[in-house]
Amino acid sequence: MKDLLKLNLGCGENRIPGYINVDKFGTPDVLHDLELFPWPWEDNSVCEVRLYHVLEHLGETTALYLGIIRELYRICAKGAEIQITVPHPRHDYFLNDPTHVRIITPQGLELFSKSKNREWVRGGFPHSPLGLYLDVDFEISGLKYILDPLWAQRLKNRETTEVQINEAMRNSNNVVSEISLLIRVIK
């Protein structure tokens, strides 16, 4: 993957050396709206993509979101890694920003995994096998939930346990502030 590109999509003012920094505003390396297709990169030309607090701002309609997923797959080479960080949908960081148009969760991204899709089809599960429908294939290879500072401090002080935090994540807002995922492209 020596000559392949690294993209920092939706970079804003957070440019990363060694990456092509892309945004539709400001003065990035490449000025491009990620909701306009096709993207200006060749098929299989990218080995790494970084989407830091970007994906939740894109794809307000289903068709637009699926187009973004298709473009990501098209430009990425086999084995490429996509780093995605988004606000947790049950945190004020997500809820209070009117520019957030899409909830991004690990379960939602699993819909683009062909191996998961095949498992669901065999089991008769009602999940949408979008990986099979769109002919894209992404596997989650890393997942981290970043706790809200209050909950992180409670855990550090041993005022709560991981089990209690997991229960609170299911029942309460503002427990997890961010979700960080590492996605591997399967081709």
LUMMARLUM-472425 format. One record per residue: residue in three letters; x, y, z of N, C-alpha, C, CB in turn. Coordinates in Angstrom, 1 decimal. Glycine has a CB too. Layout:
REM LUMMARLUM-472425
{node "ala"; {X; Y; Z}; {X; Y; Z}; {X; Y; Z}; {X; Y; Z}}
...
//
This chain:
REM LUMMARLUM-472425
{node "met"; {0.8; -1.2; 0.0}; {0.0; 0.0; 0.0}; {0.9; 1.3; 0.0}; {-0.9; 0.0; 1.2}}
{node "lys"; {2.0; 1.1; -0.5}; {3.0; 2.2; -0.5}; {2.6; 3.5; -1.2}; {4.3; 1.7; -1.1}}
{node "asp"; {2.1; 3.4; -2.4}; {1.8; 4.6; -3.1}; {0.3; 5.0; -3.0}; {2.1; 4.3; -4.6}}
{node "leu"; {-0.4; 4.4; -2.1}; {-1.8; 4.7; -1.9}; {-2.0; 6.0; -1.1}; {-2.6; 3.6; -1.3}}
{node "leu"; {-3.1; 6.6; -1.2}; {-3.4; 7.9; -0.5}; {-4.0; 7.7; 0.9}; {-4.4; 8.7; -1.3}}
{node "lys"; {-3.8; 8.7; 1.7}; {-4.4; 8.8; 3.0}; {-5.3; 10.1; 3.0}; {-3.3; 8.9; 4.2}}
{node "leu"; {-6.5; 9.9; 3.4}; {-7.5; 11.0; 3.3}; {-8.0; 11.4; 4.7}; {-8.6; 10.7; 2.4}}
{node "asn"; {-8.0; 12.7; 5.0}; {-8.6; 13.2; 6.2}; {-9.9; 14.0; 5.7}; {-7.6; 14.2; 7.0}}
{node "leu"; {-11.0; 13.2; 5.7}; {-12.2; 13.8; 5.1}; {-13.0; 14.6; 6.1}; {-13.1; 12.7; 4.6}}
{node "gly"; {-13.4; 15.8; 5.6}; {-14.1; 16.7; 6.5}; {-13.2; 17.3; 7.6}; {-15.3; 16.0; 7.2}}
{node "cys"; {-12.0; 17.7; 7.1}; {-11.0; 18.0; 8.1}; {-11.2; 19.3; 8.8}; {-9.7; 18.1; 7.4}}
{node "gly"; {-12.0; 20.2; 8.3}; {-12.2; 21.5; 8.9}; {-10.8; 22.2; 9.0}; {-12.8; 21.4; 10.3}}
{node "glu"; {-10.5; 22.7; 10.2}; {-9.2; 23.3; 10.4}; {-8.2; 22.3; 11.0}; {-9.3; 24.5; 11.4}}
{node "asn"; {-8.5; 21.0; 11.1}; {-7.7; 20.0; 11.7}; {-7.0; 19.2; 10.6}; {-8.5; 19.0; 12.6}}
{node "arg"; {-6.0; 19.9; 10.0}; {-5.2; 19.2; 9.0}; {-4.2; 18.3; 9.6}; {-4.5; 20.3; 8.1}}
{node "ile"; {-3.9; 17.2; 8.9}; {-3.0; 16.2; 9.4}; {-1.9; 16.0; 8.4}; {-3.7; 14.8; 9.6}}
{node "pro"; {-0.6; 16.2; 8.8}; {0.5; 16.1; 7.8}; {0.5; 14.6; 7.3}; {1.9; 16.4; 8.5}}
{node "gly"; {0.8; 14.5; 6.0}; {0.9; 13.1; 5.4}; {-0.5; 12.7; 4.9}; {1.4; 12.1; 6.4}}
{node "tyr"; {-1.5; 13.4; 5.1}; {-2.8; 13.1; 4.6}; {-3.2; 14.2; 3.6}; {-3.9; 13.0; 5.7}}
{node "ile"; {-4.2; 13.8; 2.7}; {-4.8; 14.8; 1.9}; {-6.0; 15.3; 2.7}; {-5.3; 14.2; 0.4}}
{node "asn"; {-6.0; 16.5; 3.1}; {-7.0; 17.1; 3.9}; {-8.1; 17.7; 3.0}; {-6.4; 18.2; 4.8}}
{node "val"; {-9.4; 17.2; 3.3}; {-10.5; 17.5; 2.4}; {-11.6; 18.1; 3.2}; {-11.0; 16.2; 1.7}}
{node "asp"; {-12.2; 19.2; 2.7}; {-13.4; 19.8; 3.3}; {-14.1; 20.6; 2.2}; {-13.0; 20.7; 4.5}}
{node "lys"; {-15.4; 20.9; 2.4}; {-16.1; 21.8; 1.5}; {-16.0; 23.2; 1.8}; {-17.6; 21.3; 1.4}}
{node "phe"; {-15.4; 23.5; 3.0}; {-15.2; 24.9; 3.4}; {-13.7; 25.2; 3.7}; {-16.1; 25.2; 4.7}}
{node "gly"; {-13.4; 26.4; 3.8}; {-12.0; 26.8; 4.2}; {-11.0; 26.6; 3.1}; {-11.6; 26.0; 5.4}}
{node "thr"; {-9.8; 26.3; 3.5}; {-8.7; 26.1; 2.5}; {-8.0; 24.8; 2.8}; {-7.7; 27.3; 2.7}}
{node "pro"; {-8.7; 23.7; 2.6}; {-8.0; 22.4; 2.7}; {-7.2; 22.1; 1.5}; {-9.1; 21.3; 2.9}}
{node "asp"; {-6.5; 21.0; 1.5}; {-5.7; 20.6; 0.3}; {-6.7; 20.4; -0.9}; {-4.9; 19.3; 0.6}}
{node "val"; {-7.8; 19.7; -0.7}; {-8.8; 19.5; -1.7}; {-10.1; 20.1; -1.2}; {-8.9; 18.0; -2.1}}
{node "leu"; {-10.7; 21.0; -1.9}; {-12.0; 21.6; -1.6}; {-13.1; 20.7; -2.3}; {-12.1; 23.1; -2.1}}
{node "his"; {-13.8; 19.9; -1.5}; {-14.8; 19.1; -2.1}; {-16.0; 18.8; -1.2}; {-14.2; 17.7; -2.6}}
{node "asp"; {-17.2; 18.8; -1.6}; {-18.4; 18.5; -0.9}; {-18.5; 16.9; -0.9}; {-19.7; 19.2; -1.4}}
{node "leu"; {-18.5; 16.3; 0.2}; {-18.5; 14.8; 0.2}; {-19.9; 14.2; -0.1}; {-18.1; 14.3; 1.6}}
{node "glu"; {-20.9; 15.1; -0.2}; {-22.2; 14.7; -0.6}; {-22.4; 14.8; -2.2}; {-23.3; 15.5; 0.1}}
{node "leu"; {-21.3; 15.1; -2.9}; {-21.4; 15.2; -4.3}; {-20.5; 14.0; -4.9}; {-20.9; 16.6; -4.9}}
{node "phe"; {-21.1; 13.3; -5.8}; {-20.5; 12.1; -6.3}; {-20.2; 12.3; -7.8}; {-21.3; 10.8; -6.1}}
{node "pro"; {-19.2; 11.6; -8.4}; {-18.2; 10.8; -7.7}; {-17.2; 11.7; -7.0}; {-17.5; 9.9; -8.7}}
{node "trp"; {-16.5; 11.1; -6.0}; {-15.4; 11.8; -5.3}; {-14.2; 11.8; -6.2}; {-15.1; 11.1; -4.0}}
{node "pro"; {-13.3; 12.8; -6.1}; {-12.2; 13.0; -7.0}; {-11.0; 12.0; -6.8}; {-11.8; 14.4; -7.0}}
{node "trp"; {-11.3; 10.8; -6.5}; {-10.2; 9.8; -6.3}; {-10.5; 8.6; -7.1}; {-9.9; 9.5; -4.8}}
{node "glu"; {-9.5; 7.9; -7.6}; {-9.6; 6.7; -8.4}; {-10.1; 5.5; -7.6}; {-8.3; 6.4; -9.1}}
{node "asp"; {-10.6; 4.6; -8.2}; {-11.0; 3.3; -7.6}; {-9.7; 2.7; -6.9}; {-11.6; 2.3; -8.6}}
{node "asn"; {-9.9; 2.2; -5.7}; {-8.8; 1.4; -5.0}; {-7.6; 2.2; -4.8}; {-8.5; 0.2; -5.7}}
{node "ser"; {-7.7; 3.5; -4.7}; {-6.5; 4.4; -4.6}; {-6.1; 4.8; -3.2}; {-6.7; 5.6; -5.4}}
{node "val"; {-6.9; 4.4; -2.2}; {-6.8; 4.9; -0.8}; {-6.5; 3.8; 0.2}; {-8.0; 5.7; -0.4}}
{node "cys"; {-5.5; 4.0; 1.1}; {-5.2; 3.0; 2.1}; {-5.7; 3.4; 3.5}; {-3.7; 2.7; 2.1}}
{node "glu"; {-6.0; 4.6; 3.7}; {-6.5; 5.1; 5.0}; {-7.4; 6.3; 4.9}; {-5.3; 5.4; 5.9}}
{node "val"; {-8.5; 6.3; 5.6}; {-9.4; 7.4; 5.6}; {-9.7; 7.7; 7.1}; {-10.8; 7.0; 4.9}}
{node "arg"; {-9.7; 9.0; 7.4}; {-10.0; 9.5; 8.7}; {-11.3; 10.4; 8.6}; {-8.8; 10.3; 9.3}}
{node "leu"; {-12.3; 10.0; 9.4}; {-13.5; 10.8; 9.5}; {-13.7; 11.1; 11.0}; {-14.8; 10.0; 8.9}}
{node "tyr"; {-13.2; 12.2; 11.4}; {-13.3; 12.6; 12.8}; {-14.4; 13.6; 13.0}; {-11.9; 13.2; 13.3}}
{node "his"; {-15.5; 13.2; 13.6}; {-16.7; 14.0; 13.8}; {-17.2; 14.6; 12.5}; {-16.4; 15.2; 14.8}}
{node "val"; {-17.3; 13.7; 11.5}; {-17.8; 14.2; 10.1}; {-19.0; 13.4; 9.7}; {-16.6; 14.0; 9.1}}
{node "leu"; {-19.0; 12.1; 9.9}; {-20.0; 11.2; 9.3}; {-21.4; 11.6; 9.8}; {-19.7; 9.8; 9.6}}
{node "glu"; {-21.6; 12.0; 11.0}; {-22.9; 12.4; 11.5}; {-23.4; 13.7; 10.9}; {-22.8; 12.6; 13.1}}
{node "his"; {-22.6; 14.4; 10.1}; {-23.0; 15.6; 9.4}; {-23.5; 15.3; 8.0}; {-21.9; 16.6; 9.4}}
{node "leu"; {-23.3; 14.1; 7.5}; {-23.5; 13.7; 6.1}; {-24.6; 12.8; 5.9}; {-22.2; 13.2; 5.5}}
{node "gly"; {-25.2; 12.8; 4.7}; {-26.2; 11.8; 4.4}; {-27.5; 11.9; 5.1}; {-25.6; 10.5; 4.6}}
{node "glu"; {-28.1; 13.1; 5.0}; {-29.4; 13.3; 5.7}; {-30.5; 12.4; 5.1}; {-29.9; 14.7; 5.5}}
{node "thr"; {-30.4; 12.1; 3.8}; {-31.4; 11.2; 3.2}; {-30.7; 9.8; 3.1}; {-31.9; 11.6; 1.8}}
{node "thr"; {-31.5; 8.8; 3.1}; {-31.0; 7.4; 2.9}; {-30.1; 7.3; 1.7}; {-32.1; 6.4; 3.0}}
{node "ala"; {-30.7; 7.8; 0.6}; {-29.9; 7.7; -0.7}; {-28.6; 8.3; -0.7}; {-30.8; 8.3; -1.9}}
{node "leu"; {-28.5; 9.5; -0.1}; {-27.3; 10.2; 0.1}; {-26.3; 9.5; 1.0}; {-27.5; 11.6; 0.6}}
{node "tyr"; {-26.7; 9.0; 2.1}; {-25.9; 8.2; 3.0}; {-25.3; 7.0; 2.3}; {-26.6; 7.8; 4.3}}
{node "leu"; {-26.2; 6.2; 1.6}; {-25.7; 5.0; 0.9}; {-24.8; 5.4; -0.2}; {-26.9; 4.2; 0.4}}
{node "gly"; {-24.9; 6.5; -0.8}; {-24.0; 7.0; -1.8}; {-22.6; 7.2; -1.2}; {-24.5; 8.2; -2.5}}
{node "ile"; {-22.6; 7.8; 0.0}; {-21.3; 8.0; 0.7}; {-20.6; 6.7; 1.0}; {-21.5; 8.8; 2.0}}
{node "ile"; {-21.4; 5.7; 1.5}; {-20.8; 4.4; 1.8}; {-20.3; 3.8; 0.5}; {-21.9; 3.5; 2.4}}
{node "arg"; {-21.0; 3.9; -0.6}; {-20.5; 3.3; -1.9}; {-19.2; 4.0; -2.3}; {-21.6; 3.5; -3.0}}
{node "glu"; {-19.1; 5.3; -2.2}; {-17.9; 6.0; -2.6}; {-16.7; 5.7; -1.7}; {-18.2; 7.6; -2.5}}
{node "leu"; {-17.0; 5.5; -0.4}; {-15.9; 5.1; 0.5}; {-15.3; 3.8; 0.0}; {-16.4; 5.0; 2.0}}
{node "tyr"; {-16.2; 2.8; -0.3}; {-15.8; 1.5; -0.7}; {-15.1; 1.6; -2.0}; {-17.0; 0.6; -0.8}}
{node "arg"; {-15.6; 2.4; -2.9}; {-15.0; 2.4; -4.3}; {-13.6; 2.9; -4.2}; {-15.8; 3.4; -5.2}}
{node "ile"; {-13.3; 4.0; -3.5}; {-12.0; 4.6; -3.5}; {-11.0; 3.8; -2.6}; {-12.1; 6.0; -3.0}}
{node "cys"; {-11.5; 3.0; -1.7}; {-10.5; 2.3; -0.8}; {-10.0; 1.0; -1.4}; {-11.2; 1.9; 0.5}}
{node "ala"; {-8.7; 0.8; -1.2}; {-8.1; -0.5; -1.6}; {-8.4; -1.6; -0.7}; {-6.5; -0.3; -1.8}}
{node "lys"; {-8.2; -2.8; -1.1}; {-8.3; -4.0; -0.2}; {-7.5; -3.8; 1.0}; {-7.9; -5.3; -1.0}}
{node "gly"; {-8.1; -4.0; 2.2}; {-7.4; -3.9; 3.4}; {-7.3; -2.5; 4.0}; {-6.0; -4.5; 3.3}}
{node "ala"; {-7.8; -1.5; 3.3}; {-7.7; -0.1; 3.7}; {-8.4; 0.0; 5.1}; {-8.4; 0.9; 2.7}}
{node "glu"; {-8.0; 1.0; 5.9}; {-8.6; 1.2; 7.2}; {-9.3; 2.6; 7.2}; {-7.5; 1.1; 8.3}}
{node "ile"; {-10.5; 2.6; 7.8}; {-11.2; 3.8; 8.0}; {-11.4; 4.0; 9.4}; {-12.6; 3.7; 7.2}}
{node "gln"; {-10.9; 5.2; 9.9}; {-11.1; 5.6; 11.3}; {-12.2; 6.5; 11.4}; {-9.7; 6.2; 11.9}}
{node "ile"; {-13.2; 6.1; 12.2}; {-14.4; 6.9; 12.4}; {-14.6; 7.3; 13.8}; {-15.7; 6.2; 11.8}}
{node "thr"; {-14.8; 8.6; 14.1}; {-15.1; 9.0; 15.5}; {-16.4; 9.9; 15.4}; {-13.9; 9.8; 16.2}}
{node "val"; {-17.4; 9.5; 16.2}; {-18.6; 10.3; 16.1}; {-19.1; 10.5; 17.5}; {-19.7; 9.5; 15.3}}
{node "pro"; {-20.0; 11.5; 17.8}; {-20.6; 11.7; 19.1}; {-21.6; 10.5; 19.3}; {-21.3; 13.1; 19.2}}
{node "his"; {-21.7; 10.1; 20.5}; {-22.7; 9.1; 20.9}; {-24.1; 9.7; 20.7}; {-22.5; 8.6; 22.4}}
{node "pro"; {-25.0; 9.0; 20.1}; {-26.3; 9.6; 19.8}; {-27.1; 9.9; 21.0}; {-27.1; 8.6; 18.9}}
{node "arg"; {-26.7; 9.4; 22.2}; {-27.5; 9.8; 23.4}; {-26.7; 10.7; 24.3}; {-27.8; 8.5; 24.2}}
{node "his"; {-25.8; 11.5; 23.7}; {-25.1; 12.5; 24.4}; {-25.4; 13.9; 24.0}; {-23.5; 12.2; 24.3}}
{node "asp"; {-25.3; 14.8; 24.8}; {-25.7; 16.2; 24.5}; {-24.8; 16.7; 23.3}; {-25.5; 17.1; 25.7}}
{node "tyr"; {-23.6; 16.2; 23.2}; {-22.7; 16.6; 22.1}; {-23.5; 16.3; 20.7}; {-21.4; 15.9; 22.1}}
{node "phe"; {-24.2; 15.2; 20.6}; {-24.9; 14.9; 19.4}; {-26.2; 15.7; 19.4}; {-25.2; 13.4; 19.3}}
{node "leu"; {-27.0; 15.6; 20.5}; {-28.3; 16.1; 20.5}; {-28.4; 17.6; 20.3}; {-29.0; 15.8; 21.8}}
{node "asn"; {-27.5; 18.4; 20.8}; {-27.6; 19.8; 20.8}; {-27.0; 20.5; 19.5}; {-26.8; 20.4; 21.9}}
{node "asp"; {-26.5; 19.7; 18.6}; {-25.9; 20.3; 17.3}; {-26.9; 20.1; 16.2}; {-24.6; 19.6; 17.0}}
{node "pro"; {-27.5; 21.2; 15.7}; {-28.5; 21.1; 14.6}; {-27.9; 20.6; 13.3}; {-29.2; 22.4; 14.5}}
{node "thr"; {-26.6; 20.6; 13.2}; {-26.0; 20.1; 11.9}; {-25.8; 18.6; 11.9}; {-24.7; 20.8; 11.7}}
{node "his"; {-26.1; 17.9; 13.0}; {-26.0; 16.5; 13.0}; {-27.3; 15.9; 12.4}; {-25.9; 15.9; 14.5}}
{node "val"; {-27.1; 15.2; 11.3}; {-28.3; 14.7; 10.5}; {-28.4; 13.2; 10.5}; {-28.1; 15.2; 9.1}}
{node "arg"; {-27.4; 12.5; 11.0}; {-27.4; 11.0; 11.0}; {-26.8; 10.4; 12.2}; {-26.7; 10.5; 9.7}}
{node "ile"; {-27.5; 9.5; 12.8}; {-26.9; 8.7; 14.0}; {-26.0; 7.6; 13.4}; {-28.0; 8.0; 14.8}}
{node "ile"; {-24.8; 7.5; 13.9}; {-23.8; 6.5; 13.5}; {-23.5; 5.6; 14.7}; {-22.5; 7.2; 12.9}}
{node "thr"; {-23.8; 4.3; 14.5}; {-23.5; 3.4; 15.6}; {-22.8; 2.2; 15.0}; {-24.9; 2.9; 16.3}}
{node "pro"; {-22.1; 1.4; 15.9}; {-21.5; 0.2; 15.4}; {-22.5; -0.8; 14.7}; {-20.8; -0.5; 16.6}}
{node "gln"; {-23.7; -0.9; 15.3}; {-24.7; -1.8; 14.8}; {-25.1; -1.3; 13.4}; {-25.9; -1.9; 15.7}}
{node "gly"; {-25.2; 0.0; 13.2}; {-25.6; 0.5; 11.9}; {-24.6; 0.3; 10.9}; {-25.9; 2.0; 12.0}}
{node "leu"; {-23.3; 0.4; 11.3}; {-22.2; 0.1; 10.3}; {-22.0; -1.4; 10.0}; {-20.9; 0.7; 10.9}}
{node "glu"; {-22.5; -2.2; 10.9}; {-22.4; -3.7; 10.7}; {-23.3; -4.1; 9.5}; {-22.8; -4.5; 11.9}}
{node "leu"; {-24.3; -3.2; 9.2}; {-25.2; -3.5; 8.0}; {-24.4; -3.6; 6.7}; {-26.3; -2.5; 8.0}}
{node "phe"; {-23.2; -3.1; 6.7}; {-22.4; -3.1; 5.5}; {-21.3; -4.2; 5.5}; {-21.7; -1.7; 5.3}}
{node "ser"; {-21.5; -5.1; 6.4}; {-20.6; -6.3; 6.5}; {-21.2; -7.5; 5.8}; {-20.2; -6.6; 7.9}}
{node "lys"; {-20.6; -8.0; 4.7}; {-21.2; -9.1; 4.0}; {-21.2; -10.4; 4.9}; {-20.4; -9.4; 2.7}}
{node "ser"; {-20.2; -10.6; 5.7}; {-20.2; -11.8; 6.6}; {-21.4; -11.7; 7.6}; {-18.9; -11.9; 7.3}}
{node "lys"; {-21.6; -10.5; 8.2}; {-22.7; -10.4; 9.1}; {-24.0; -10.5; 8.3}; {-22.7; -9.0; 9.7}}
{node "asn"; {-24.1; -9.9; 7.1}; {-25.3; -10.0; 6.2}; {-25.7; -11.5; 6.0}; {-25.1; -9.3; 4.9}}
{node "arg"; {-24.7; -12.3; 5.6}; {-24.9; -13.7; 5.3}; {-25.4; -14.5; 6.6}; {-23.6; -14.4; 4.7}}
{node "glu"; {-24.8; -14.1; 7.7}; {-25.2; -14.7; 9.0}; {-26.7; -14.4; 9.3}; {-24.3; -14.3; 10.1}}
{node "trp"; {-27.0; -13.2; 9.1}; {-28.4; -12.7; 9.3}; {-29.4; -13.4; 8.4}; {-28.5; -11.2; 9.2}}
{node "val"; {-29.0; -13.5; 7.1}; {-29.9; -14.1; 6.1}; {-30.1; -15.6; 6.5}; {-29.3; -14.0; 4.7}}
{node "arg"; {-29.0; -16.3; 6.8}; {-29.1; -17.7; 7.3}; {-30.0; -17.9; 8.5}; {-27.7; -18.3; 7.5}}
{node "gly"; {-29.9; -16.9; 9.4}; {-30.7; -17.0; 10.7}; {-32.1; -16.4; 10.6}; {-29.9; -16.3; 11.7}}
{node "gly"; {-32.4; -15.9; 9.4}; {-33.7; -15.3; 9.3}; {-34.0; -14.0; 10.1}; {-34.8; -16.3; 9.7}}
{node "phe"; {-32.9; -13.3; 10.4}; {-33.0; -12.1; 11.1}; {-33.5; -10.9; 10.3}; {-31.6; -11.7; 11.8}}
{node "pro"; {-34.2; -9.9; 10.8}; {-34.8; -8.9; 10.0}; {-33.9; -7.7; 9.7}; {-36.0; -8.3; 10.7}}
{node "his"; {-32.6; -7.9; 9.9}; {-31.6; -6.8; 9.6}; {-31.5; -6.6; 8.1}; {-30.2; -7.1; 10.2}}
{node "ser"; {-31.3; -5.4; 7.7}; {-31.1; -5.1; 6.2}; {-29.7; -5.5; 5.8}; {-31.4; -3.6; 5.9}}
{node "pro"; {-29.5; -6.4; 4.9}; {-28.2; -6.8; 4.4}; {-27.7; -5.9; 3.4}; {-28.3; -8.3; 3.9}}
{node "leu"; {-27.4; -4.7; 3.8}; {-26.9; -3.6; 2.9}; {-25.6; -3.9; 2.2}; {-26.9; -2.3; 3.6}}
{node "gly"; {-24.7; -4.6; 2.9}; {-23.5; -5.0; 2.2}; {-23.7; -5.8; 1.0}; {-22.6; -5.7; 3.2}}
{node "leu"; {-24.6; -6.7; 1.1}; {-25.0; -7.6; -0.1}; {-25.7; -6.8; -1.1}; {-25.8; -8.8; 0.3}}
{node "tyr"; {-26.7; -5.9; -0.7}; {-27.4; -5.2; -1.7}; {-26.6; -4.2; -2.4}; {-28.6; -4.4; -0.9}}
{node "leu"; {-25.6; -3.5; -1.7}; {-24.8; -2.5; -2.3}; {-23.5; -3.0; -2.9}; {-24.5; -1.4; -1.3}}
{node "asp"; {-23.2; -4.2; -2.6}; {-21.9; -4.8; -3.0}; {-20.7; -4.0; -2.4}; {-21.8; -4.9; -4.5}}
{node "val"; {-20.8; -3.8; -1.1}; {-19.7; -3.2; -0.3}; {-19.5; -4.2; 0.9}; {-20.1; -1.8; 0.2}}
{node "asp"; {-18.3; -4.1; 1.5}; {-17.9; -5.0; 2.5}; {-17.0; -4.3; 3.5}; {-17.3; -6.3; 2.0}}
{node "phe"; {-17.5; -4.0; 4.7}; {-16.7; -3.3; 5.7}; {-16.8; -4.2; 7.0}; {-17.1; -1.9; 6.0}}
{node "glu"; {-15.7; -4.4; 7.7}; {-15.7; -5.1; 8.9}; {-15.1; -4.2; 10.0}; {-14.8; -6.4; 8.9}}
{node "ile"; {-15.8; -4.2; 11.2}; {-15.4; -3.4; 12.3}; {-14.2; -4.2; 13.0}; {-16.5; -3.2; 13.3}}
{node "ser"; {-13.1; -3.6; 13.0}; {-11.9; -4.3; 13.6}; {-11.5; -3.6; 14.9}; {-10.7; -4.3; 12.7}}
{node "gly"; {-12.1; -2.5; 15.3}; {-11.8; -1.9; 16.6}; {-13.0; -1.0; 17.0}; {-10.5; -1.0; 16.5}}
{node "leu"; {-13.3; -1.0; 18.3}; {-14.4; -0.3; 18.8}; {-14.1; 0.2; 20.2}; {-15.7; -1.1; 18.8}}
{node "lys"; {-14.3; 1.5; 20.4}; {-14.0; 2.1; 21.7}; {-15.1; 3.1; 22.1}; {-12.6; 2.8; 21.8}}
{node "tyr"; {-15.7; 3.0; 23.2}; {-16.6; 3.9; 23.7}; {-15.9; 4.9; 24.7}; {-17.9; 3.2; 24.5}}
{node "ile"; {-16.0; 6.2; 24.4}; {-15.3; 7.2; 25.2}; {-16.3; 7.7; 26.2}; {-14.6; 8.3; 24.3}}
{node "leu"; {-16.0; 7.5; 27.5}; {-17.0; 8.0; 28.5}; {-17.0; 9.5; 28.7}; {-16.6; 7.3; 29.8}}
{node "asp"; {-18.2; 10.0; 29.0}; {-18.3; 11.4; 29.4}; {-17.4; 11.6; 30.6}; {-19.8; 11.7; 29.8}}
{node "pro"; {-16.8; 12.8; 30.7}; {-15.8; 13.0; 31.8}; {-16.4; 12.7; 33.2}; {-15.4; 14.4; 31.8}}
{node "leu"; {-17.6; 12.9; 33.5}; {-18.2; 12.6; 34.8}; {-18.2; 11.1; 35.0}; {-19.7; 13.1; 34.8}}
{node "trp"; {-18.6; 10.3; 34.1}; {-18.6; 8.9; 34.2}; {-17.2; 8.3; 34.2}; {-19.4; 8.2; 33.1}}
{node "ala"; {-16.3; 8.9; 33.5}; {-14.9; 8.5; 33.5}; {-14.3; 8.7; 34.9}; {-14.0; 9.2; 32.4}}
{node "gln"; {-14.6; 9.8; 35.5}; {-14.1; 10.1; 36.8}; {-14.7; 9.2; 37.9}; {-14.4; 11.6; 37.2}}
{node "arg"; {-16.0; 8.9; 37.7}; {-16.6; 7.9; 38.7}; {-16.0; 6.5; 38.6}; {-18.1; 7.8; 38.3}}
{node "leu"; {-15.6; 6.1; 37.3}; {-15.0; 4.8; 37.2}; {-13.6; 4.9; 37.8}; {-14.9; 4.4; 35.7}}
{node "lys"; {-12.9; 5.9; 37.5}; {-11.5; 6.1; 38.0}; {-11.5; 6.1; 39.6}; {-10.9; 7.4; 37.5}}
{node "asn"; {-12.5; 6.7; 40.2}; {-12.6; 6.8; 41.6}; {-13.2; 5.5; 42.2}; {-13.4; 8.0; 42.1}}
{node "arg"; {-13.6; 4.6; 41.4}; {-14.2; 3.3; 41.8}; {-15.6; 3.6; 42.5}; {-13.3; 2.5; 42.8}}
{node "glu"; {-16.3; 4.6; 42.0}; {-17.6; 4.9; 42.5}; {-18.6; 4.2; 41.7}; {-17.9; 6.4; 42.4}}
{node "thr"; {-18.2; 3.6; 40.6}; {-19.1; 2.8; 39.7}; {-18.2; 1.7; 39.1}; {-19.7; 3.6; 38.6}}
{node "thr"; {-18.9; 0.7; 38.5}; {-18.2; -0.4; 37.9}; {-18.5; -0.4; 36.4}; {-18.6; -1.8; 38.5}}
{node "glu"; {-17.7; -1.2; 35.7}; {-18.0; -1.4; 34.2}; {-19.4; -1.9; 34.0}; {-16.9; -2.3; 33.6}}
{node "val"; {-19.8; -2.8; 34.8}; {-21.1; -3.4; 34.6}; {-22.2; -2.3; 34.8}; {-21.4; -4.6; 35.7}}
{node "gln"; {-22.0; -1.5; 35.8}; {-23.0; -0.4; 36.0}; {-23.0; 0.6; 34.9}; {-22.7; 0.3; 37.3}}
{node "ile"; {-21.8; 0.8; 34.3}; {-21.7; 1.8; 33.2}; {-22.4; 1.2; 32.0}; {-20.2; 2.0; 32.9}}
{node "asn"; {-22.2; -0.1; 31.7}; {-22.9; -0.8; 30.6}; {-24.4; -0.7; 30.7}; {-22.4; -2.2; 30.5}}
{node "glu"; {-24.9; -0.8; 31.9}; {-26.3; -0.7; 32.2}; {-26.8; 0.7; 32.0}; {-26.7; -1.2; 33.6}}
{node "ala"; {-26.0; 1.7; 32.5}; {-26.3; 3.1; 32.3}; {-26.3; 3.5; 30.8}; {-25.3; 4.0; 33.1}}
{node "met"; {-25.4; 2.9; 30.0}; {-25.3; 3.2; 28.6}; {-26.6; 2.8; 27.9}; {-24.2; 2.4; 27.9}}
{node "arg"; {-27.3; 1.8; 28.4}; {-28.6; 1.3; 27.8}; {-29.7; 2.2; 28.2}; {-28.8; -0.1; 28.1}}
{node "asn"; {-29.6; 2.8; 29.4}; {-30.8; 3.5; 30.0}; {-30.7; 5.0; 30.1}; {-31.0; 2.9; 31.3}}
{node "ser"; {-29.5; 5.6; 30.0}; {-29.3; 7.0; 30.3}; {-28.6; 7.7; 29.2}; {-28.6; 7.1; 31.6}}
{node "asn"; {-28.8; 9.0; 29.2}; {-28.1; 9.9; 28.3}; {-26.8; 10.3; 29.0}; {-28.9; 11.1; 27.9}}
{node "asn"; {-25.8; 10.8; 28.2}; {-24.6; 11.4; 28.6}; {-23.7; 10.5; 29.4}; {-25.0; 12.6; 29.5}}
{node "val"; {-23.7; 9.2; 29.1}; {-22.8; 8.3; 29.7}; {-21.5; 8.2; 28.8}; {-23.4; 6.9; 29.9}}
{node "val"; {-21.8; 8.0; 27.6}; {-20.7; 7.9; 26.6}; {-20.7; 9.1; 25.7}; {-20.8; 6.6; 25.7}}
{node "ser"; {-19.6; 9.8; 25.6}; {-19.6; 11.0; 24.8}; {-19.3; 10.7; 23.3}; {-18.6; 12.0; 25.3}}
{node "glu"; {-18.4; 9.7; 23.0}; {-18.0; 9.5; 21.7}; {-17.9; 8.0; 21.4}; {-16.7; 10.1; 21.4}}
{node "ile"; {-18.0; 7.6; 20.1}; {-17.8; 6.3; 19.7}; {-16.6; 6.3; 18.7}; {-19.1; 5.6; 19.0}}
{node "ser"; {-15.6; 5.5; 18.9}; {-14.5; 5.5; 17.9}; {-14.4; 4.1; 17.3}; {-13.1; 5.9; 18.7}}
{node "leu"; {-14.4; 4.0; 16.0}; {-14.4; 2.7; 15.3}; {-13.2; 2.7; 14.3}; {-15.7; 2.5; 14.6}}
{node "leu"; {-12.7; 1.5; 14.1}; {-11.7; 1.2; 13.1}; {-12.4; 0.2; 12.2}; {-10.4; 0.7; 13.7}}
{node "ile"; {-12.5; 0.6; 10.9}; {-13.2; -0.3; 9.9}; {-12.2; -0.7; 8.9}; {-14.4; 0.5; 9.2}}
{node "arg"; {-12.2; -2.0; 8.6}; {-11.4; -2.6; 7.5}; {-12.2; -2.9; 6.3}; {-10.6; -3.9; 8.1}}
{node "val"; {-11.6; -2.5; 5.1}; {-12.2; -2.7; 3.9}; {-11.9; -4.1; 3.3}; {-11.8; -1.6; 2.8}}
{node "ile"; {-13.0; -4.9; 3.0}; {-12.8; -6.2; 2.5}; {-13.1; -6.2; 1.0}; {-13.7; -7.3; 3.2}}
{node "lys"; {-12.1; -6.7; 0.2}; {-12.3; -6.8; -1.3}; {-11.8; -8.1; -1.8}; {-11.7; -5.6; -2.0}}
//
